[in-house]
Amino acid sequence: MSAALEAVAASQGGPFTARQAWEVAGYSKGFIRHRVWSGRWIVLRRGIYVDRTALEARGESDGRRHAISVAAALLAFGSPGGTSKPAGAGVGRTGSAGERGASRAEGARPGEGRAGEGRAGEGRTGEGRAGGTGGRAGGGRDHAAGQPRGVRMAGWPPAVVGSHQSAARVYGLDLLNRPGWPAITRLPAAPGTCSPPGVQLYRARLPERHLSRVHDVAVTAPARTVVDLARTLSFMGAVVVADAALRARLTNPPELRNVLADCRNWPGVQRAARVVAFADPWAESAFESIARVVFAEQRLPPPQTQVPIIDGAEIAARVDFYWKEHRTIAETDGLLKYTSADVLRAEKLRQERLADLGYEVVRITWAEITKHPAETAARIRRAFGRAGTLSVSRMVR
């Protein structure tokens, strides 16, 4: 591939169009077909390709590979900057092969046909103010290269960006479900009425402070991504994403609240506010985030997360969940990380030490928390009762 075309592809996240191959490098249709047939170029979408070497350089990272699929979807809407300039006509193996190529790029199944558009209500007048509330609403910066907010580039701010689950995947955030097709948000007034096949399209305002660039692909900033998903996913699914973003320090509560203020008249924003209020950066995994939601649904009192248990002058253990009033601990690891007899014995001694200190310990597996939440909550309540009885007996002595 020519150096000029390679530079163009790199500037727009990896993919390039047939038109760019012709205009920048002078490659003919026959040359492009040969590159595709030889396997040196991979068809992502109709008339949109990625060099196999560039794809393999992304490694096995789901976020980096999905960024290529998002970049290809943005090209299908026009230029990478979000303008309406056509991306070029298709050449070589196209049609359904485009969707298969996109799936190969990210190592996932292809999207099930035309995903269509999101709720039209997101583009209604009054949804999101361009002025906003000020401050770092979305933490707008290049999270891959550390580019500070405010650096101008051609075509910025864009009219079309990766968003929702796609932005979360690019950032490497936990998701309960990962659709195979890219999620895209475009401005309500952006030209064009149709979306390319295999794209989930949303229409909404895109204030510049809600935007970022990751792996040279325009996506919603972390805080905007969390709020978008909190408006559209289930409460549990949204909490998993919000906890992951806070844990990774990609955003923080003030940024999330600023985005909520910007989107205060949008559909689902009240649900999103509940997610933001519930989110906890100390939840160390999607498993723990799910457990927190289940505890709330089962009307258990909210536990403290990742609490150090002190024994004299040292920390006896750091536990996943702790109900101080009931001297009860819940651990969500089960037997998953006990890969050897020595590790299993060390964990057994750790639990015995906690018991000696007067704590009730309840172990929770993934199957228990997801398939039998009521029974799991009942076990924890029984532990509350045992801990209370033990405390009374010690006082009598």
C-alpha positions as CSV (number, residue, x, y, z in Angstrom):
1,M,0.0,0.0,0.0
2,S,1.3,3.4,-0.9
3,A,2.6,5.7,1.9
4,A,0.1,8.3,1.0
5,L,-2.9,5.9,1.3
6,E,-1.5,4.4,4.4
7,A,-1.3,7.9,6.0
8,V,-4.9,8.6,5.0
9,A,-6.1,5.3,6.4
10,A,-4.2,5.9,9.7
11,S,-5.8,9.3,10.1
12,Q,-9.3,7.9,9.9
13,G,-8.9,4.9,12.2
14,G,-7.5,2.3,9.7
15,P,-10.1,1.9,7.0
16,F,-10.1,3.6,3.6
17,T,-12.5,3.8,0.7
18,A,-12.2,2.7,-2.9
19,R,-12.4,6.3,-4.0
20,Q,-9.5,7.2,-1.7
21,A,-7.5,4.3,-3.1
22,W,-8.0,5.7,-6.6
23,E,-7.6,9.4,-5.8
24,V,-4.7,9.2,-3.4
25,A,-2.7,6.2,-4.7
26,G,-4.0,5.8,-8.3
27,Y,-5.1,2.2,-7.7
28,S,-7.4,0.9,-10.4
29,K,-10.5,-1.3,-9.8
30,G,-8.6,-4.3,-11.0
31,F,-5.7,-3.6,-8.6
32,I,-8.2,-3.3,-5.7
33,R,-9.9,-6.5,-6.6
34,H,-6.5,-8.3,-6.7
35,R,-5.7,-7.0,-3.3
36,V,-9.0,-8.2,-1.9
37,W,-8.8,-11.6,-3.6
38,S,-5.2,-12.1,-2.4
39,G,-6.3,-11.4,1.2
40,R,-4.0,-8.4,1.6
41,W,-7.0,-6.1,2.0
42,I,-10.2,-7.0,4.0
43,V,-13.6,-5.8,2.9
44,L,-15.3,-4.1,5.9
45,R,-18.2,-2.6,4.0
46,R,-19.2,-1.9,0.5
47,G,-16.3,0.0,-1.0
48,I,-14.5,0.2,2.4
49,Y,-11.3,-1.8,3.2
50,V,-8.6,-2.2,5.7
51,D,-5.1,-3.5,5.1
52,R,-4.6,-6.9,6.8
53,T,-1.2,-5.7,8.3
54,A,-2.9,-2.7,9.9
55,L,-5.7,-5.0,11.3
56,E,-3.2,-7.5,12.7
57,A,-1.3,-4.7,14.3
58,R,-4.4,-4.1,16.5
59,G,-3.7,-7.4,18.2
60,E,-6.5,-9.2,20.0
61,S,-7.9,-6.2,21.8
62,D,-11.7,-6.1,21.3
63,G,-11.7,-2.3,21.7
64,R,-9.0,-1.7,19.1
65,R,-10.6,-4.1,16.6
66,H,-14.1,-2.7,17.1
67,A,-12.7,0.8,16.6
68,I,-11.9,-0.3,13.0
69,S,-15.5,-1.4,12.5
70,V,-16.8,2.0,13.9
71,A,-14.4,3.9,11.6
72,A,-15.7,1.9,8.6
73,A,-19.3,2.7,9.6
74,L,-18.4,6.4,9.9
75,L,-16.9,6.3,6.4
76,A,-20.1,4.7,5.1
77,F,-21.9,7.9,6.3
78,G,-19.4,10.2,4.6
79,S,-15.9,11.4,5.5
80,P,-14.4,10.5,8.9
81,G,-15.0,14.1,10.0
82,G,-18.8,13.5,9.7
83,T,-19.4,15.6,6.6
84,S,-21.6,14.6,3.7
85,K,-18.8,14.0,1.2
86,P,-19.4,10.5,-0.4
87,A,-17.0,7.8,0.6
88,G,-16.7,6.3,-2.9
89,A,-18.3,3.5,-4.9
90,G,-17.7,-0.1,-4.0
91,V,-15.2,-2.2,-5.9
92,G,-14.3,-5.9,-5.5
93,R,-16.2,-8.3,-3.3
94,T,-19.0,-6.2,-1.7
95,G,-22.6,-6.6,-0.5
96,S,-22.9,-9.1,2.4
97,A,-19.2,-9.6,2.3
98,G,-18.9,-6.1,3.8
99,E,-20.7,-7.2,7.0
100,R,-18.6,-10.4,7.1
101,G,-15.5,-8.3,6.8
102,A,-16.5,-6.1,9.6
103,S,-17.1,-9.1,11.8
104,R,-13.7,-10.5,10.9
105,A,-12.1,-7.2,11.9
106,E,-13.4,-7.5,15.5
107,G,-13.6,-11.2,15.8
108,A,-17.3,-11.3,16.4
109,R,-20.5,-12.5,14.6
110,P,-21.8,-10.1,11.9
111,G,-24.8,-7.9,12.8
112,E,-28.1,-9.4,12.1
113,G,-29.1,-7.4,9.0
114,R,-30.1,-3.8,9.1
115,A,-30.2,-2.7,12.7
116,G,-32.1,0.5,11.8
117,E,-32.4,3.7,13.8
118,G,-32.7,4.5,17.4
119,R,-35.5,6.5,18.9
120,A,-36.3,9.6,16.9
121,G,-37.1,11.4,20.1
122,E,-33.4,11.9,20.8
123,G,-33.3,14.6,18.1
124,R,-36.3,16.6,19.3
125,T,-36.0,20.3,19.9
126,G,-34.9,21.1,23.4
127,E,-32.9,17.9,24.0
128,G,-29.5,18.9,25.2
129,R,-28.4,22.5,25.2
130,A,-25.4,23.5,23.1
131,G,-24.4,25.9,25.9
132,G,-24.7,23.3,28.7
133,T,-23.5,23.8,32.2
134,G,-19.8,24.4,31.6
135,G,-17.0,22.5,33.0
136,R,-15.6,19.2,31.6
137,A,-19.0,17.6,30.8
138,G,-17.5,14.8,28.8
139,G,-13.8,14.9,29.5
140,G,-13.2,15.6,25.8
141,R,-9.7,14.5,25.0
142,D,-7.9,11.9,22.9
143,H,-7.9,8.9,25.3
144,A,-5.5,6.9,23.1
145,A,-2.9,9.6,22.5
146,G,-3.5,11.9,25.4
147,Q,-4.4,14.8,23.1
148,P,-5.7,17.7,25.3
149,R,-9.1,19.1,24.8
150,G,-9.4,22.1,22.5
151,V,-6.9,20.9,19.9
152,R,-8.5,21.6,16.5
153,M,-8.3,19.3,13.6
154,A,-9.9,19.1,10.1
155,G,-13.6,18.2,10.2
156,W,-13.9,18.6,14.0
157,P,-16.3,18.6,15.7
158,P,-17.9,15.8,13.6
159,A,-21.6,15.3,12.8
160,V,-21.4,11.5,13.1
161,V,-19.6,9.6,15.9
162,G,-19.4,6.1,17.4
163,S,-21.6,6.0,20.5
164,H,-23.4,3.8,23.0
165,Q,-22.1,0.2,23.1
166,S,-19.6,0.9,20.4
167,A,-18.0,3.7,22.3
168,A,-18.0,1.6,25.5
169,R,-16.2,-1.3,23.6
170,V,-13.6,1.1,22.2
171,Y,-12.9,2.3,25.7
172,G,-12.7,-1.3,27.0
173,L,-15.7,-1.0,29.4
174,D,-17.6,-4.0,30.6
175,L,-20.9,-4.7,28.8
176,L,-23.5,-7.4,29.6
177,N,-24.3,-7.7,25.9
178,R,-22.1,-6.7,22.9
179,P,-24.0,-6.2,19.7
180,G,-22.0,-7.2,16.6
181,W,-22.9,-4.0,14.7
182,P,-21.5,-0.5,15.3
183,A,-23.7,2.0,17.2
184,I,-23.5,5.5,15.6
185,T,-25.0,8.8,16.7
186,R,-25.5,11.6,14.2
187,L,-26.7,15.2,14.5
188,P,-30.5,15.5,14.0
189,A,-29.9,18.1,11.2
190,A,-27.1,16.0,9.5
191,P,-27.7,15.4,5.8
192,G,-29.1,12.0,4.7
193,T,-32.0,10.0,6.0
194,C,-30.9,6.4,5.7
195,S,-28.3,4.4,7.6
196,P,-26.0,1.9,6.0
197,P,-26.7,-1.8,6.6
198,G,-25.6,-3.3,9.9
199,V,-25.6,0.0,11.9
200,Q,-27.6,1.0,14.9
201,L,-28.3,4.6,14.3
202,Y,-29.3,7.2,16.9
203,R,-29.9,10.9,16.3
204,A,-29.0,13.4,19.1
205,R,-27.1,16.6,19.7
206,L,-23.3,16.3,19.9
207,P,-21.8,19.2,21.9
208,E,-18.1,19.3,21.4
209,R,-17.4,18.6,25.1
210,H,-19.3,15.3,24.7
211,L,-16.8,14.1,22.1
212,S,-13.4,12.4,22.0
213,R,-11.1,10.6,19.7
214,V,-9.8,7.1,20.5
215,H,-7.5,5.2,18.1
216,D,-8.1,8.0,15.6
217,V,-11.9,7.4,15.7
218,A,-14.5,9.9,16.7
219,V,-16.6,8.6,19.6
220,T,-18.7,10.0,22.4
221,A,-16.6,11.0,25.5
222,P,-16.7,8.5,28.4
223,A,-19.3,10.5,30.5
224,R,-21.6,10.9,27.5
225,T,-21.2,7.2,26.7
226,V,-22.2,6.2,30.2
227,V,-25.3,8.6,30.2
228,D,-26.4,7.4,26.7
229,L,-26.2,3.8,27.8
230,A,-27.9,4.6,31.1
231,R,-30.8,6.1,29.2
232,T,-31.2,3.0,26.9
233,L,-30.0,-0.1,28.7
234,S,-31.5,-2.0,31.6
235,F,-30.6,-0.6,35.1
236,M,-28.3,-3.6,35.6
237,G,-26.6,-3.3,32.3
238,A,-26.1,0.5,32.7
239,V,-24.6,0.1,36.2
240,V,-22.1,-2.4,34.9
241,V,-20.9,0.2,32.4
242,A,-21.0,3.1,34.8
243,D,-19.0,1.2,37.5
244,A,-16.4,0.2,34.9
245,A,-16.0,3.8,33.6
246,L,-15.5,5.1,37.2
247,R,-13.2,2.3,38.1
248,A,-11.0,3.0,35.1
249,R,-11.0,6.7,36.0
250,L,-12.2,7.5,32.5
251,T,-14.8,9.8,34.0
252,N,-16.0,11.0,37.4
253,P,-19.3,11.9,39.1
254,P,-19.1,15.7,38.4
255,E,-18.6,15.0,34.7
256,L,-21.5,12.6,34.7
257,R,-23.8,15.1,36.4
258,N,-22.8,17.8,33.9
259,V,-23.8,15.5,31.0
260,L,-27.1,14.7,32.7
261,A,-27.7,18.5,33.0
262,D,-27.0,18.9,29.3
263,C,-29.4,16.1,28.4
264,R,-32.0,16.9,31.0
265,N,-35.0,16.9,28.6
266,W,-34.0,13.7,26.7
267,P,-35.8,10.4,26.9
268,G,-34.6,8.2,29.7
269,V,-32.5,10.8,31.5
270,Q,-34.3,10.3,34.9
271,R,-33.3,6.6,34.6
272,A,-29.8,7.7,33.8
273,A,-29.7,9.9,36.9
274,R,-30.6,6.8,39.0
275,V,-27.7,4.9,37.5
276,V,-25.2,7.8,38.1
277,A,-26.3,8.0,41.7
278,F,-26.0,4.3,42.2
279,A,-22.6,3.8,40.4
280,D,-19.6,2.8,42.6
281,P,-16.0,3.0,41.4
282,W,-15.0,0.4,44.1
283,A,-16.9,-2.4,42.3
284,E,-14.0,-4.3,40.9
285,S,-15.8,-6.4,38.2
286,A,-19.1,-6.7,36.3
287,F,-19.9,-9.6,38.7
288,E,-19.7,-7.2,41.6
289,S,-21.7,-4.6,39.8
290,I,-24.4,-7.2,39.1
291,A,-24.4,-8.3,42.7
292,R,-24.9,-4.7,43.9
293,V,-28.0,-4.4,41.7
294,V,-29.4,-7.7,42.9
295,F,-28.9,-6.7,46.5
296,A,-30.9,-3.5,45.8
297,E,-33.6,-5.4,44.0
298,Q,-33.9,-7.8,46.8
299,R,-34.2,-4.9,49.3
300,L,-31.0,-5.7,51.2
301,P,-29.4,-2.7,52.9
302,P,-26.6,-1.3,50.7
303,P,-23.2,-2.8,51.6
304,Q,-19.8,-1.1,51.7
305,T,-17.5,-2.3,48.9
306,Q,-13.9,-3.4,49.0
307,V,-13.6,-2.9,52.7
308,P,-10.3,-3.7,54.7
309,I,-11.0,-5.8,57.8
310,I,-8.6,-4.9,60.6
311,D,-7.2,-7.4,63.0
312,G,-5.1,-5.6,65.6
313,A,-2.5,-3.6,63.7
314,E,-2.8,-5.4,60.4
315,I,-5.3,-5.9,57.6
316,A,-6.8,-9.4,57.9
317,A,-8.5,-9.2,54.5
318,R,-10.1,-6.9,52.0
319,V,-13.6,-8.1,51.3
320,D,-16.0,-7.5,48.4
321,F,-19.0,-6.5,50.4
322,Y,-19.4,-5.6,54.1
323,W,-22.6,-4.9,56.1
324,K,-21.1,-3.3,59.2
325,E,-24.3,-3.3,61.2
326,H,-24.7,-7.0,60.7
327,R,-21.0,-8.0,60.8
328,T,-21.6,-9.9,57.6
329,I,-19.3,-10.2,54.6
330,A,-20.2,-11.4,51.0
331,E,-17.5,-12.6,48.6
332,T,-18.4,-12.9,44.9
333,D,-15.3,-14.9,43.7
334,G,-16.7,-18.4,44.6
335,L,-14.1,-21.0,43.5
336,L,-13.2,-19.3,40.2
337,K,-9.8,-18.1,41.2
338,Y,-8.7,-21.0,43.4
339,T,-6.6,-22.7,40.8
340,S,-4.3,-24.7,43.1
341,A,-4.5,-26.5,46.4
342,D,-2.2,-23.9,48.1
343,V,-4.4,-21.0,47.0
344,L,-7.5,-22.9,48.1
345,R,-6.0,-23.5,51.5
346,A,-4.9,-19.9,51.9
347,E,-8.5,-18.8,51.2
348,K,-9.8,-21.3,53.7
349,L,-7.5,-20.0,56.4
350,R,-8.5,-16.4,55.5
351,Q,-12.2,-17.3,56.0
352,E,-11.5,-19.0,59.3
353,R,-9.7,-15.9,60.5
354,L,-12.7,-13.8,59.6
355,A,-14.9,-16.2,61.5
356,D,-12.6,-16.0,64.5
357,L,-13.0,-12.2,64.4
358,G,-16.8,-12.6,64.6
359,Y,-17.8,-12.1,61.0
360,E,-20.3,-14.2,59.0
361,V,-19.0,-14.9,55.5
362,V,-21.3,-15.7,52.6
363,R,-19.9,-16.9,49.3
364,I,-21.8,-16.1,46.1
365,T,-21.3,-17.7,42.7
366,W,-22.2,-16.2,39.3
367,A,-25.0,-18.8,38.9
368,E,-26.4,-18.0,42.3
369,I,-26.5,-14.2,41.8
370,T,-27.9,-14.3,38.2
371,K,-30.3,-17.3,38.4
372,H,-31.3,-17.5,42.1
373,P,-31.2,-13.9,43.4
374,A,-34.0,-14.4,46.0
375,E,-32.3,-17.5,47.5
376,T,-29.0,-15.6,47.6
377,A,-30.6,-12.7,49.4
378,A,-32.2,-15.1,51.9
379,R,-28.8,-16.7,52.6
380,I,-27.4,-13.2,53.4
381,R,-30.3,-12.4,55.7
382,R,-29.8,-15.6,57.5
383,A,-26.2,-14.6,58.0
384,F,-27.4,-11.3,59.4
385,G,-29.4,-13.3,62.0
386,R,-26.5,-15.5,62.9
387,A,-24.2,-12.6,63.4
388,G,-26.7,-10.9,65.6
389,T,-27.1,-14.0,67.7
390,L,-23.4,-14.4,68.1
391,S,-23.0,-10.7,69.2
392,V,-25.7,-11.2,71.9
393,S,-24.0,-14.4,73.2
394,R,-20.7,-12.6,73.4
395,M,-22.3,-9.8,75.4
396,V,-23.9,-12.3,77.8
397,R,-20.5,-13.9,78.5
